[in-house]
C-alpha cells in the first residue's frame, strides 16, 4: 500500500529576538522524504546562521546520497564546539523515510529524542549509539504503518515552562502523554498534532518564550485530492463538458459560487439546498448539492478563505461551533495534498475590478493567491482555466 507522508513544521522564536535560532529543511524526492532540524546554540541571528548552515550542509549531502556516517563526520568536523558547554554550535536531527519500503531512519546529535505514535500509543525503539569524532550519535530505525506519526523537536519544546511554572514543565513523558491524548480523536493531517503541541508549548511559557522552540511532525496516511470548481465557463457551449469533467474526478469536490452551483445542480437534475444561516456575518452560509462535499458562495468566501490560509487555517471540530463556509473551505484545502482548481472565466461585472483588463477577473486573481499560499505548505496545486 502506497502512503502519503504529510510533513508539517512550526517554530516559535525566543522572546525579544528577531530571528528563530532553529531551522527546518524538508525535501521530498522520488520514493523518499528527507527532514532536517537544527538548533543553533543560543538564540537570535548567530544561532539562526549556525542552524541554517547545518541544515543546508546536511540536506545537500543527503540529496547526493552520501552515507550517513560520512555526513555526520563532515558536520561534526565542520562545526566548532562550545568549550564551556561541550556542545556543538548546532545540534541536529535527521529523518529519512523510505516510502517504497515504508521504513524510517532517525539520527540525532544532542537534540531531544523523537516520538513515534501508532494506534494512539507511543512506541519505544531501541537506540543504536555510535561515537563519531568524540560525539555520541543516536540512531533509530523501524517500519511505518498507515496512521503512524513521527515527531522531532528542539529543546525549547522540551523545557517549556521550566523556571516559571515548574509544576507544569513538559519533559519527555508529559509530551508523549499529550501526543497520545491528541491522537485519541481522528487526526487527518500532521498540522493538527504539531499545532496542538506548539500551542501548549506557548501556553507553558506564558507567551514569553525563554528559548526557540520547534516541532516537526510526519503523518503516514492516504493521499487526498480536492477538486474546486468556481465560476461558470466563458463558453456556454462547453459548460456541460467541464461540469462532467468535474463530476467524474476522483476525490473530494467543492463548488464555490452560486451560478456555478446552479449549473452543476441543473446538470445533475437536482437543486441547491440552502442550509441554516451560520453565526458568521461576514461570510454567506454554505449550500448543499447531493453528491458534492461542499458548496459555498464565490468571491466573498474565497477572499475570507485566503485570509484563513495565511493564518494557518483551523480544522473544523465535529460539533461545528464557530464555523462558517470559509473555515470549512480552508480546512478542505489544508487537509488535501493535491488541489485542482477549475476556474470559469465568465466575468460577473458586479465583482469585476475596473482597473483590471476584462480577461483578468478578481476570481482568477484570488485563486492564484490561494494557490501560492497552498504551495508554501508543499501542496501540489493545479489551475485549469475554462
N, C-alpha and C positions, 0 to 999 in steps of 0.2 A: 504494500500500500504506500503510495506516494503522499508525503505530508508537506505542508507549508510551514516554514519556520518563521513565525511572526516575532520580530525583534523591536523592542522599544526601550529608549533610554530617557532618563530625566536627571537633571543636575540642579543643585541649589548652591549658590556661591556664599562664601563666608561673609557675614555682615560687615559692611564697610569697604568691601573690595569691589573693584570694577570688573574683574575677570575671575572665572572659576578656575581653580587650580587642578581640577580633574578634567580628563579628556577621554572621549569615547570615539572609536572609529569602527564602522561596520562595513563589511564588503560581502556582497552576495555574488558568487560565481557559479558556473555550471556544476551542479551537484555538491556545492559546498557553501557554508555560511561561516564567515570569519568575524570575530568580535574581539576588540582590544580595549581594555580600560586601564588608564594610567592615572596615578595620583602623584602629582608633583609635590615634593617636600615643601612644607609651609603653605603659603597661600598667595593670592594676587598674581601679578604679572610674571614674576620669576617662576612660580610653581606652574603657571599656565604654559610657559615656554618649555619647561622641562618635560611636562606631561605630553605636550604636542610633539616634541622631538621624539619621545619614546614611542608614541603610537604610530608616528609616520615610519620610523625605522622598522618596527615590528610588522606593520601591515605590508610594507613593501617587500620584506623578506618572506612573509607568509605567502603573499601573492606569487612570488617567484619559486615557491615550493622548496625553500631551503629547509633542511632538517631542523626540528625544534631545538635540539640541543645546540646546534650552531647559532641559531637565532638568540637563544638565551645567553650563550657565551659572548656574542657580539654586543648585546645590550649591556651586560654586566661589565664587559671590558671597555665600553664607551663611557658610561655614566660614572661620575665620581661618587664617592661615599662620604656621607657626613661623619666627621671624626668624633663628634660629640655623641650622636645617637646611634652610630654604627649602622645607618640605613642608607640605601641607595637614594640618590636625589630624586628618583621617581620610582615608585612601586608599580606593579602592573599585574594584570590577569589576562590570559589569552584563552578564548574559547574557539574550538574548531569543531564544526558539525559536519559530518559526512552524511549528506542527505540520501545518497544511494544505499548505504549500509545502515542508515538510521542509528548512528553512534555519535558520541561526543568525546572530546578530549579537552580537559581544562588544565592549564599550567599557571601556577600562582607564585609570585615573588613578593612577599611582605604585605599583600592585601588580605583582607578577611576571607575566610573560606566561602565556597559557593553553596547555593541551595538547590536541591532537586526535589520538586514536588511531583508525586504521582498518586493519582486517585485520592486526593485530598490529604495525603500524608507525606512527611519528609522522609526521603530515602537517605540512608547513610552509605557512603562509599569509603572503601579502604584507600588511604592515601599512599602514594609512592613518593618517597623523598630521595632526592639526589642532591649532591653538593657540587656546584659549578663555580670555579674561581672563589671558593670560600663562602659562597652564598647558597642557602638552602632553597631548593626549588621543589614545590609540592605539586604533584600531578595526580589527576583523577581521570578515569575514563569509564565508559559504560554504554549500554544501549538506550535508545529513546523510543518511547511509545506515544501513540496519539493521546493528547491531553497533558503530556509531561511539560513541566515548567522548570527552566534553569534560571537562577538569579545570581548575579555577581554585584559587588558593591565596593565602594571606598570606605575607609574607616570613619568618615564623617557621619555615615548612617549608623554604623555600629555603636558609636559613642554618643548618639543623640540624647540630650537631656542630662548627661552626667555633669555634675558640678552645680547645676541649677535645680535639678529635681532628681536626686539620687535614687529615690524610690521608684522612679519611672524610666530609668535609663534602659536602653534597648538590651544589648547583649545578644549573643547568637541564639540562645534558647527563646528569648522573647520574640525576636524577629521570625524565627521558624514557626512559633505558635501563631503569630499574627498572620503569616502567609497561609498556614493551614486553615485558619478561620476564613480568610478571603476566599479560599477555594471550596468552602462548604456550599457556596452558591455557584451556579454555572458561570464560568469566565470565558467570554467569547474572544478576547484579544489580550495580548501581553500588556497593553497600556493600562488596563483595568487594575491588574495586580501591582504594576510599577507605581502608578499614581497613588494607590492606597498606601503603599509603603512610604512614599515620599511625603504625602500629606501628614502621615503620622510622625515622620521624622521632623517636619517643620513644627508640628504642634509640640513635640518634646523639647525643641529648642526655644519654645515660646516666641517663635517668629524672628528670633535673633540668633542666627547660626554661628556657632563657635568654630566651625570648620566647613570646608567644602564637602558636599555630600552628593554622591551619585549612585544610582541603582539602575542596572540593566537587566531586563527580563526577556526570555525567549520562550514562546509557547508553541509547541508542536500541534498543529491542527490541520483540518482540511482547508484547502484553498477556497476562497469565496469570491464570486464575481457579482458586480452590481451593474445593472443597465438603467440609465436615466434618460428618459425621453422628455424633452422640453421644447415647446414651440412647434407650431404646425409647419410642415414642409412648404417651401415657397411655391413649388409647382403642384397645383391641386391634382393633376393627373397622376402624380407619383405618391400621393399621400397613402393610398392603400398599400403600396409596395413597402414603404417604410414602416407602416403600422404592423404589417405581417412579419417583417424582419425583426422588429422589436419583440413581438409576441412569441416568436419561435426561438428566441435566445434562451440559453440555459443559465439559470442564476436568478437572483432576486431582481424584481422590476419595480421601478419608481417612475411616476409621471409628475411633472412639475408644470402646472399651467392649466387653467380652466378650459381653454379652447382645445388644447391637446387631449385632455381627459375626455372631453365630449366626443372628439373624433375617434378615439380608441373605443370608448363605450359603444358608440354607434356601430362601429365595425364588428363588435362582439355581440351586438343585439342586446345590450344591457344599458343600464342607466348609472349615472354618477350619484351615489348616495351622499347626503350631507350628514356628517357626524355632529354630535352636540358641540356647541361652541366651547372652546377651551378657555382657561382663565387668562391667556395672554391677550393683551390689547393691541400689540404691535405686529402680530403675525396672524393671518387668516387661518381658520381651523382646517384640518385635513378633511378630505373626502374619502370615498371608498368605491372601488370597482371590483367586482368578483374576479379573482384571478390575478389581481395586481397587488403587490405587497404594500405600497404606499402611494397615496395621491395627495398632492399639495397644490396650492396656488403657485404662481410662477415667480415673477420678478421680486416681490417683497420677501417671499420665503427664501429664495436663493441668496438675496442680499444678507439676510439675517444668518443664513447658514454659513456664508463666508466668514462673518464675524465670529461665529462659534468655533469654526475650524481653526481660525487664527489663535483662539484661546485654548485650543486642545479640547475639542468637543466632548461632552459627557455622554455616558451610555444611559439610556432611559432605564429607570428602575421598573420593576414589574408592576408596581401599583400605578405608575403613570403620573404621580403627583408632580406638579410644577413643570410638566412637559408641554410642548407645543409642536406644531408641524415642523418648524425649523430644527428643533432639537432632534426629532425623530429622523429627519433627513440627514443631519450632520452625523448622527450615530450610524446610520446605514453606510455612509461613506467611510467613516473611520473604521468600521468593522470589516469593510471589503478590502481585498488585496488587489483586485483588478476592477477599475471603474471605466465603463464605456458610456460616453455622452452622445446621444443622438439629438442634435440641435437644429431645430427648424429655423429657416432663415426668413420666414414670413414675418414682417415687422408690424407690430402694433403701434400706430402713430402716437397713442397715448403715452407709451413708455420711451419713444424714440428721443434721444438727445439731439437737439437741433445743431449742435456743434460737431456731430459725427456724420460721416458720409452715410447715405441711405442704406448702403450694403453692410454697414457695421452697426449692429444693434447692441443695446445695453445687455440683452440676454447673452449674446455671444461673448461680450467682454466679461460678464460675471462668471460664466462657465470657465473661461480662460484663467481667471484669477483663482477660482476654486481649484482648478486642475493644478495650478502652480503650487498652491498650498499643500494639496494632497501628495504631490511628488516629494515634498520635503519630508514626508513620512515614509518614503521609499515605496510608494504605491504605484502600480502600473496604471496609467491613465491614457485613454484614447478619446479623441473628439472627432465625431463624424458630422459634417455639416450637410444639411439636406434642404 
